[in-house]
Amino acid sequence: MNGKKIKVIDSVKYYSDRPESCRICFFWKNRKTGCMLGKENCYYLAEAVKTDREKKCEGCSYGKAGPCVTASCYRDLEIWLKSRYMENK
């Protein structure tokens, strides 16, 4: 971890030398464009940012190589399909 301290902002780990606001960061372009790197490529990130799906499937042996096929994923799919069916009724 190259000796840098870590701080957590919105449950994401950043190196402690990260500015409090992105607007004073070197990579901030302007209000309309925002960061040149994007949040997922932030120079100060101490860990990779995970999507909600990645967080949900963390530790699942089925979700590593391809789409996850666990029972919880099928339940989510069933709920989504039922909601779509009810919308079209």
Residue frames as a rotation matrix with the C-alpha (Angstrom) as fourth column:
MET 1
0.569 0.822 0.000 0.00
0.822 -0.569 0.000 0.00
0.000 0.000 -1.000 0.00
ASN 2
0.003 -0.774 0.634 3.08
0.673 -0.467 -0.574 2.16
0.740 0.428 0.519 -0.44
GLY 3
-0.645 -0.443 -0.623 2.92
0.758 -0.262 -0.597 3.63
0.101 -0.858 0.504 3.09
LYS 4
-0.743 0.431 0.512 -0.01
-0.257 -0.890 0.376 5.99
0.618 0.148 0.772 2.48
LYS 5
-0.833 0.546 0.086 -2.81
0.015 0.178 -0.984 6.36
-0.553 -0.818 -0.157 5.01
ILE 6
-0.714 0.670 0.203 -6.38
0.510 0.299 0.806 5.58
0.480 0.679 -0.555 4.00
LYS 7
-0.785 0.615 -0.074 -9.61
-0.332 -0.518 -0.789 7.53
-0.523 -0.594 0.611 4.54
VAL 8
-0.656 0.650 0.384 -13.15
0.743 0.647 0.175 6.38
-0.134 0.400 -0.907 3.81
ILE 9
-0.732 0.501 -0.462 -15.63
-0.485 -0.859 -0.163 8.66
-0.478 0.104 0.872 2.02
ASP 10
0.187 0.922 -0.340 -19.11
-0.971 0.120 -0.208 7.29
-0.151 0.369 0.917 1.22
SER 11
0.645 0.023 0.764 -17.88
-0.274 0.940 0.202 3.75
-0.713 -0.340 0.613 2.01
VAL 12
0.873 -0.476 0.111 -15.11
0.275 0.291 -0.916 4.02
0.404 0.830 0.384 -0.62
LYS 13
0.561 -0.741 -0.369 -11.45
0.532 -0.018 0.846 3.90
-0.634 -0.671 0.384 0.46
TYR 14
0.843 -0.357 0.401 -9.20
0.127 -0.593 -0.795 6.73
0.522 0.722 -0.454 -0.75
TYR 15
-0.151 -0.934 -0.324 -5.62
0.880 0.023 -0.475 7.66
0.451 -0.356 0.818 0.05
SER 16
0.276 0.326 -0.904 -5.51
0.866 -0.493 0.087 10.36
-0.417 -0.807 -0.419 2.72
ASP 17
-0.668 -0.569 -0.480 -3.84
0.321 -0.802 0.505 12.93
-0.672 0.183 0.718 0.44
ARG 18
-0.396 0.637 0.662 -7.06
0.854 -0.008 0.520 13.15
0.336 0.771 -0.541 -1.62
PRO 19
-0.925 0.123 0.359 -8.56
-0.181 -0.974 -0.133 16.67
0.333 -0.188 0.924 -1.55
GLU 20
-0.687 0.725 0.044 -11.81
0.101 0.156 -0.983 17.09
-0.720 -0.670 -0.181 0.37
SER 21
0.452 0.841 -0.296 -13.50
-0.191 -0.233 -0.953 18.28
-0.871 0.487 0.056 -2.82
CYS 22
0.206 -0.332 0.921 -12.97
0.842 0.540 0.007 17.09
-0.499 0.773 0.391 -6.37
ARG 23
0.916 0.247 0.315 -13.15
0.382 -0.772 -0.508 20.72
0.117 0.585 -0.802 -7.54
ILE 24
0.680 -0.733 -0.003 -9.69
-0.691 -0.643 0.331 21.42
-0.244 -0.223 -0.944 -6.15
CYS 25
0.414 -0.507 0.756 -8.20
0.263 0.862 0.434 18.22
-0.871 0.019 0.490 -7.57
PHE 26
-0.499 -0.727 -0.471 -5.64
-0.327 -0.346 0.880 18.45
-0.802 0.593 -0.066 -10.38
PHE 27
-0.914 0.100 0.394 -7.80
0.366 0.624 0.691 16.22
-0.177 0.775 -0.606 -12.62
TRP 28
0.067 0.968 -0.241 -10.97
0.644 -0.227 -0.731 18.35
-0.762 -0.106 -0.639 -12.28
LYS 29
-0.584 -0.272 0.765 -11.67
0.803 -0.334 0.494 20.06
0.121 0.902 0.414 -15.61
ASN 30
-0.864 0.386 0.324 -14.78
-0.391 -0.919 0.051 22.17
0.317 -0.083 0.945 -15.05
ARG 31
-0.525 0.718 0.457 -18.31
-0.559 0.114 -0.821 21.99
-0.642 -0.687 0.341 -13.65
LYS 32
0.404 0.728 -0.554 -19.81
-0.894 0.185 -0.408 20.74
-0.195 0.660 0.726 -16.89
THR 33
0.190 -0.430 -0.883 -17.20
-0.571 0.683 -0.456 18.07
0.798 0.591 -0.116 -17.70
GLY 34
0.940 0.127 0.316 -16.18
-0.339 0.418 0.843 17.08
-0.025 -0.900 0.436 -14.18
CYS 35
0.268 -0.876 0.402 -13.20
-0.404 0.276 0.872 14.84
-0.874 -0.396 -0.280 -13.52
MET 36
0.103 -0.332 -0.937 -11.05
-0.993 0.023 -0.117 13.92
0.060 0.943 -0.328 -16.51
LEU 37
-0.845 -0.530 -0.071 -10.42
-0.519 0.844 -0.134 10.45
0.131 -0.076 -0.988 -15.04
GLY 38
0.087 0.927 -0.366 -13.94
-0.392 0.369 0.843 9.58
0.916 0.071 0.395 -13.92
LYS 39
0.428 0.156 0.890 -14.90
-0.901 -0.010 0.435 8.31
0.077 -0.988 0.136 -10.45
GLU 40
0.987 0.010 0.158 -13.95
-0.030 0.992 0.125 4.70
-0.155 -0.128 0.980 -11.21
ASN 41
0.466 -0.871 0.157 -10.43
0.692 0.248 -0.678 5.78
0.551 0.425 0.718 -12.26
CYS 42
0.937 -0.061 0.344 -9.78
-0.226 -0.855 0.466 8.31
0.266 -0.515 -0.815 -9.50
TYR 43
0.133 -0.989 -0.063 -6.05
-0.233 0.031 -0.972 8.75
0.963 0.144 -0.226 -8.89
TYR 44
-0.445 -0.296 0.845 -6.63
-0.827 -0.225 -0.514 8.63
0.343 -0.928 -0.144 -5.13
LEU 45
0.655 0.744 -0.135 -8.62
-0.647 0.644 0.408 5.35
0.390 -0.180 0.903 -5.01
ALA 46
-0.320 -0.745 0.586 -7.11
-0.927 0.375 -0.030 2.83
-0.198 -0.552 -0.810 -2.61
GLU 47
-0.600 0.195 0.776 -9.33
0.124 0.981 -0.150 0.00
-0.790 0.007 -0.613 -3.88
ALA 48
-0.937 0.324 0.130 -11.41
0.136 -0.002 0.991 -0.80
0.322 0.946 -0.042 -6.93
VAL 49
-0.553 0.826 0.111 -14.97
-0.729 -0.415 -0.545 0.53
-0.404 -0.382 0.831 -6.76
LYS 50
-0.929 0.257 0.267 -17.49
0.312 0.931 0.189 -2.30
-0.200 0.259 -0.945 -7.02
THR 51
-0.588 0.809 0.031 -20.88
-0.472 -0.373 0.799 -2.12
0.657 0.455 0.601 -8.67
ASP 52
-0.032 0.674 0.738 -23.99
-0.983 0.114 -0.147 -3.17
-0.183 -0.729 0.659 -6.77
ARG 53
0.821 0.322 -0.470 -24.00
-0.457 0.866 -0.204 -6.48
0.342 0.382 0.859 -8.67
GLU 54
-0.010 -0.919 -0.395 -20.35
-0.104 0.394 -0.913 -7.11
0.995 0.032 -0.099 -7.82
LYS 55
-0.599 -0.156 0.785 -21.04
-0.756 -0.215 -0.619 -6.38
0.265 -0.964 0.011 -4.14
LYS 56
0.384 0.863 0.327 -24.04
-0.911 0.413 -0.020 -8.72
-0.152 -0.290 0.945 -4.15
CYS 57
0.912 -0.019 -0.410 -22.13
-0.162 0.902 -0.401 -11.56
0.378 0.432 0.819 -5.81
GLU 58
0.027 -0.950 0.311 -18.97
-0.863 -0.179 -0.472 -11.12
0.504 -0.256 -0.825 -3.74
GLY 59
-0.505 -0.326 0.799 -17.84
-0.740 0.639 -0.207 -14.55
-0.443 -0.696 -0.565 -2.60
CYS 60
0.591 0.761 0.266 -20.15
-0.448 0.585 -0.676 -16.37
-0.670 0.281 0.687 -5.00
SER 61
-0.362 -0.800 0.478 -18.26
-0.020 0.520 0.854 -19.07
-0.932 0.300 -0.204 -6.88
TYR 62
0.108 0.491 0.865 -20.71
0.859 0.391 -0.329 -18.93
-0.500 0.779 -0.380 -9.80
GLY 63
0.908 0.386 -0.161 -20.32
0.284 -0.851 -0.441 -15.22
-0.307 0.355 -0.883 -10.53
LYS 64
0.165 -0.942 -0.292 -16.58
0.007 -0.295 0.955 -15.23
-0.986 -0.160 -0.042 -11.20
ALA 65
-0.721 -0.558 0.411 -16.32
0.338 0.235 0.912 -16.40
-0.605 0.796 0.019 -14.81
GLY 66
-0.762 0.529 0.373 -19.76
0.342 -0.160 0.926 -15.51
0.550 0.833 -0.059 -16.11
PRO 67
-0.200 0.779 0.594 -23.25
-0.590 -0.580 0.562 -14.46
0.782 -0.239 0.576 -15.12
CYS 68
-0.849 -0.093 0.521 -24.26
-0.518 0.345 -0.783 -15.48
-0.107 -0.934 -0.341 -11.64
VAL 69
-0.335 0.732 -0.593 -26.78
-0.300 0.514 0.804 -18.33
0.893 0.447 0.048 -11.35
THR 70
-0.983 -0.047 -0.177 -27.48
0.148 0.356 -0.923 -18.43
0.107 -0.933 -0.343 -7.62
ALA 71
-0.268 0.949 -0.164 -30.98
0.950 0.289 0.121 -18.70
0.162 -0.123 -0.979 -6.18
SER 72
-0.070 0.242 -0.968 -30.91
0.521 -0.818 -0.243 -15.07
-0.851 -0.521 -0.068 -5.00
CYS 73
-0.848 -0.256 -0.464 -30.28
-0.243 -0.589 0.770 -13.92
-0.471 0.766 0.437 -8.57
TYR 74
-0.780 0.622 0.061 -33.23
0.439 0.475 0.763 -15.97
0.445 0.622 -0.644 -9.79
ARG 75
-0.068 0.759 -0.647 -35.44
0.943 -0.162 -0.289 -14.40
-0.325 -0.630 -0.705 -7.10
ASP 76
-0.385 -0.150 -0.911 -34.39
0.035 -0.988 0.148 -10.93
-0.922 0.025 0.386 -8.28
LEU 77
-0.989 0.013 -0.146 -35.15
-0.146 -0.009 0.989 -11.90
0.011 1.000 0.010 -11.87
GLU 78
-0.502 0.857 -0.117 -38.56
0.821 0.515 0.247 -13.26
0.272 0.028 -0.962 -10.88
ILE 79
-0.031 0.448 -0.893 -39.44
0.657 -0.664 -0.356 -10.03
-0.753 -0.598 -0.274 -9.05
TRP 80
-0.656 -0.295 -0.694 -38.32
-0.251 -0.783 0.569 -7.98
-0.711 0.548 0.440 -12.06
LEU 81
-0.948 0.318 0.023 -40.34
0.156 0.401 0.903 -10.12
0.278 0.859 -0.429 -14.49
LYS 82
-0.229 0.907 -0.354 -43.46
0.972 0.193 -0.134 -9.88
-0.054 -0.375 -0.926 -12.30
SER 83
-0.144 0.144 -0.979 -43.14
0.289 -0.940 -0.181 -6.09
-0.946 -0.309 0.093 -12.10
ARG 84
-0.892 -0.203 -0.403 -42.77
-0.316 -0.357 0.879 -5.87
-0.322 0.912 0.255 -15.90
TYR 85
-0.742 0.670 0.031 -45.83
0.581 0.618 0.529 -8.11
0.335 0.411 -0.848 -16.34
MET 86
-0.051 0.748 -0.662 -47.90
0.896 -0.258 -0.361 -5.94
-0.441 -0.612 -0.657 -13.99
GLU 87
-0.480 -0.198 -0.855 -46.82
-0.065 -0.963 0.260 -2.76
-0.875 0.180 0.449 -15.83
ASN 88
-0.961 0.024 -0.275 -48.01
-0.275 0.027 0.961 -4.18
0.031 0.999 -0.019 -19.15
LYS 89
-0.635 0.770 -0.050 -51.37
0.768 0.624 -0.145 -5.30
-0.080 -0.131 -0.988 -17.81
